[in-house]
Amino acid sequence: MRIASPGHAVFALTIIGLGILGLIQGNFTPTWSGVPKGMPGREALACLCALISLATGISLFWQRAAVLAARVLLISLLVWLLLFKVSRIFLDPPAVVTWWACGDTAVMAAGAWVLYAWFAGDWDRQRLSFATGDRGLRIASILYGLGLIPFGIAHFTYLKQTAPLVPGWLPWPVAWAYFTGGALVVAGVAIVIGVCARLAATLSALEMGLFTLLVWVPIVVAGQATAFQWSEFVNSWALTAAAWMVADSYRGMPWLANVRARTDPRTSGR
């Protein structure tokens, strides 16, 4: 068994959970959303996505299979991002929800990319050197940062939907909606340009984790969650796991540094 970091364990378990959930429901989980309802072979594609999630999630724990699993998961998510998310931007460029959907898949792909950059063997480093090591981690970080920006913007454009989600025991819900949205945008920009990137990645992961814990968990535990709310809970959990994975990639780097330090689990004692 190979566990490179706590984020690795949580991310892999989350991917396994998505696979199991997809097989039980016989439908796409939030991570694999975006397929048109009238598309031929839609049910078979949903099953394939669930199997990819389950197989790669399990394999991420095993040393001999981890690099292949990370590669397959990363390629699958990137293809999904291009086919079912980015393509929709051309149909309605101003729609924030379209960019938000791209951000979802981009964040998940970033988590998979960190693991691929970490676990890449000689074959990968020789033939796909741009995607491994420090360069791979940097690309993963940029992808993650770009994914955060539409999340934050959505807090402003969907203020009427966001503010009511703030827990009732917190005052000034509108202010919290603005603050959390702005924080995600600032974190995304900071990670993309590499300024205080470790701090930004960690705080953004913490924000998503708190959003999952304080907003969606109480709704689910109350036993009255709608199908949409269950979907949002699963999606929020998955994004938190991916964000944790990206934050883990900055281990060993000073919190306020502006240049990424190498964080390879094979050389960092993990």
C-alpha positions in Angstrom: 0.0 0.0 0.0 1.2 3.5 -0.9 -0.1 6.6 0.8 1.9 9.7 -0.1 -0.1 12.2 2.1 -3.4 12.6 4.0 -4.8 14.3 1.0 -3.9 11.4 -1.2 -5.8 9.0 1.1 -8.9 11.3 1.2 -8.9 11.9 -2.5 -8.5 8.2 -3.4 -11.3 7.2 -1.0 -13.5 9.9 -2.4 -12.9 8.6 -6.0 -13.8 5.1 -4.8 -17.0 6.5 -3.2 -18.0 8.2 -6.4 -17.5 5.0 -8.3 -19.7 3.0 -5.8 -22.4 5.8 -5.9 -22.4 5.8 -9.7 -22.9 2.0 -9.9 -25.6 2.1 -7.2 -27.5 4.9 -8.9 -26.8 3.8 -12.4 -26.3 7.4 -13.3 -23.6 10.1 -13.5 -22.2 11.5 -10.2 -21.7 15.2 -10.0 -18.0 14.9 -11.0 -19.1 13.3 -14.3 -22.0 15.6 -15.1 -22.7 17.5 -18.3 -23.7 14.7 -20.7 -26.8 15.6 -22.7 -29.9 13.5 -21.8 -30.5 12.5 -25.4 -27.0 11.3 -26.1 -26.9 7.7 -27.4 -25.2 5.2 -25.0 -25.7 7.6 -22.1 -26.3 4.8 -19.6 -23.3 2.8 -20.7 -21.1 5.9 -20.4 -22.4 6.5 -16.9 -21.4 2.9 -16.0 -18.0 3.4 -17.6 -17.4 6.5 -15.5 -18.3 4.8 -12.3 -16.0 1.8 -13.1 -13.1 4.2 -13.9 -13.7 6.0 -10.6 -13.8 2.7 -8.6 -10.9 1.1 -10.4 -8.6 4.1 -10.3 -9.5 5.0 -6.7 -8.6 1.6 -5.4 -5.4 1.4 -7.5 -4.2 4.8 -6.2 -3.4 3.0 -2.9 -1.2 0.4 -4.5 2.4 1.3 -5.5 2.7 -0.7 -8.7 -0.7 0.5 -10.0 -0.7 4.1 -8.7 1.0 5.8 -11.6 -1.3 4.0 -14.2 -4.4 4.8 -12.1 -3.4 8.5 -11.8 -2.7 8.7 -15.5 -6.0 7.1 -16.5 -8.0 9.3 -14.0 -6.2 12.4 -15.2 -6.7 11.7 -18.9 -10.4 10.8 -18.3 -11.1 14.0 -16.4 -9.3 16.2 -19.0 -11.2 14.6 -21.8 -14.4 15.1 -19.9 -13.5 18.7 -19.3 -13.0 19.4 -23.0 -15.9 17.4 -24.4 -18.7 18.1 -21.9 -17.7 21.3 -20.1 -15.4 23.6 -22.2 -17.5 22.9 -25.3 -20.5 24.4 -23.7 -18.8 27.7 -23.2 -19.0 28.3 -26.9 -22.8 27.9 -26.8 -23.3 30.5 -24.1 -20.0 32.3 -23.1 -21.6 34.7 -20.6 -23.3 32.0 -18.5 -21.6 31.7 -15.2 -23.0 28.3 -14.6 -21.1 27.0 -17.6 -17.8 28.3 -16.3 -18.7 27.0 -12.8 -19.1 23.5 -14.3 -15.7 23.8 -16.0 -14.3 24.8 -12.6 -15.7 21.6 -11.0 -13.9 19.3 -13.4 -10.8 21.4 -13.5 -10.4 21.2 -9.7 -10.9 17.4 -9.8 -8.4 17.1 -12.7 -5.9 19.2 -10.7 -6.1 16.7 -7.8 -5.4 13.8 -10.1 -2.6 15.7 -11.8 -0.8 16.2 -8.5 -0.8 12.4 -7.9 0.4 11.7 -11.5 3.2 14.2 -11.1 4.2 12.6 -7.8 4.0 9.0 -8.9 5.3 9.3 -12.5 7.9 6.6 -13.3 10.8 6.7 -15.8 8.5 6.1 -18.8 6.3 9.1 -17.9 9.3 11.3 -17.0 11.0 10.6 -20.3 7.9 10.8 -22.6 5.7 13.2 -20.7 8.2 15.3 -18.8 6.0 18.4 -19.1 3.3 16.7 -17.0 5.5 15.3 -14.3 7.7 16.7 -11.5 7.7 20.4 -10.8 6.3 21.3 -14.2 3.4 19.0 -13.7 2.7 20.3 -10.3 2.7 23.8 -11.6 0.2 23.0 -14.3 -2.0 21.3 -11.8 -1.8 24.3 -9.6 -2.8 26.7 -12.4 -5.7 24.4 -13.4 -6.8 24.4 -9.8 -6.5 28.2 -9.4 -8.5 28.8 -12.7 -11.2 26.5 -11.4 -11.6 28.5 -8.2 -12.3 31.8 -9.9 -15.7 30.9 -11.3 -16.6 29.4 -7.9 -16.0 32.8 -6.3 -17.8 34.8 -9.1 -20.8 32.6 -8.7 -21.2 33.8 -5.1 -21.8 37.3 -6.5 -23.9 36.4 -9.5 -26.1 33.9 -7.5 -26.2 36.0 -4.3 -29.9 35.3 -3.7 -29.1 31.5 -3.7 -25.8 31.7 -1.8 -26.7 34.0 1.1 -29.5 31.7 2.4 -27.0 28.8 2.6 -25.0 30.7 5.3 -25.8 28.9 8.7 -28.4 30.7 10.7 -26.2 31.2 13.7 -23.8 33.4 11.6 -24.8 37.1 11.3 -24.8 39.1 8.1 -25.3 36.2 5.6 -24.9 38.5 2.6 -21.6 39.8 3.9 -20.4 36.2 4.3 -21.5 35.3 0.8 -19.5 38.3 -0.6 -16.5 37.5 1.6 -16.3 33.8 0.7 -16.8 34.5 -2.9 -14.1 37.1 -2.9 -11.7 34.8 -1.0 -12.1 32.1 -3.7 -11.3 34.6 -6.5 -8.3 36.0 -4.7 -7.0 32.5 -3.8 -7.4 31.4 -7.4 -5.5 34.4 -8.8 -2.8 34.0 -6.2 -2.3 30.4 -7.1 -2.2 31.0 -10.8 0.4 33.8 -10.5 2.3 31.9 -7.8 2.1 34.5 -5.0 1.7 33.1 -1.5 0.4 30.0 -3.3 0.7 27.5 -0.4 -1.3 29.8 1.9 -3.9 30.4 -0.9 -4.3 26.7 -1.6 -4.6 25.7 2.0 -7.1 28.4 2.8 -9.2 27.6 -0.2 -9.3 23.9 0.7 -10.3 24.9 4.2 -13.1 27.1 2.9 -14.5 24.4 0.8 -14.2 21.9 3.7 -16.0 24.3 6.0 -18.7 24.9 3.4 -19.2 21.1 3.1 -19.3 20.7 6.9 -21.4 23.8 7.9 -23.8 23.9 5.0 -24.4 20.5 3.4 -23.7 18.1 6.2 -26.5 19.6 8.4 -28.9 19.4 5.5 -28.1 15.8 4.8 -28.1 14.8 8.5 -31.5 16.4 8.9 -32.9 13.7 6.6 -34.8 16.1 4.4 -32.3 16.7 1.6 -33.6 16.9 -1.9 -31.9 15.1 -4.8 -30.3 18.4 -5.7 -29.0 19.0 -2.2 -27.6 15.4 -2.1 -25.8 16.1 -5.4 -24.4 19.4 -4.0 -23.2 17.6 -0.9 -21.4 14.9 -2.9 -19.9 17.5 -5.2 -18.7 19.7 -2.4 -17.1 16.7 -0.7 -15.3 15.7 -3.9 -14.1 19.2 -4.5 -12.8 19.5 -0.9 -10.8 16.2 -1.4 -9.3 17.5 -4.6 -8.5 20.9 -3.0 -6.8 19.0 -0.1 -4.7 17.1 -2.7 -3.5 20.3 -4.3 -2.8 21.9 -0.9 -0.7 18.8 0.0 1.5 19.4 -3.1 2.9 22.5 -1.5 4.4 20.7 1.5 7.9 21.9 2.3 7.3 25.3 0.7 7.2 28.5 2.9 3.7 29.8 3.5 4.4 33.2 2.0 6.9 32.2 -0.7 6.3 33.1 -4.3 8.2 30.3 -5.9 7.2 26.7 -5.8 9.6 24.4 -4.0 9.9 20.8 -5.1 7.4 18.6 -3.2 8.0 15.0 -4.4 6.9 12.3 -2.0 9.7 10.1 -3.1 12.2 12.6 -1.8 10.4 14.3 1.0 10.2 11.3 3.4 6.5 10.6 3.0 
